[in-house]
Amino acid sequence: MTGIVALYIFMLAAFTGYEVIARVPVILHTPLMSGSNFVHGIGLVGAMVALGYAASTREKVIGFGGVLLAAGNAVGGYAVTERMLEMFKSSGARGGGKGGGAKGKH
């Protein structure tokens, strides 16, 4: 594959991804982020496989950088998803102590 074809595919994927994500309703962002974390994990496995097949020092450095970036992406995605899910819990379920949520308010 030539560099021009690879650049074309990258630009097409970036444009398509932006258009798809821009049209997602706010209520669906948390479930979609959770599903996208699965894809990030696959990217991490792919980066590790590519690093395993690296022969030259340059390939190993690029592969190691790919593993680091993919791992950071996956971990960050889970952290953001956890924070978003925390926003949907009542204050009593968070362990806030005060107020106790809806308990005892009849």
Secondary structure, DSSP 8 states (H G I E B T S, - for coil): --HHHHHHHHHHHHHHHHHHHHTS-GGGHHHHHHHHHHHHHHHHHHHHHHHHT--SHHHHHHHHHHHHHHHHHHHHHHHHHHHHHHHTS-TTTTT--SS-TTTT--
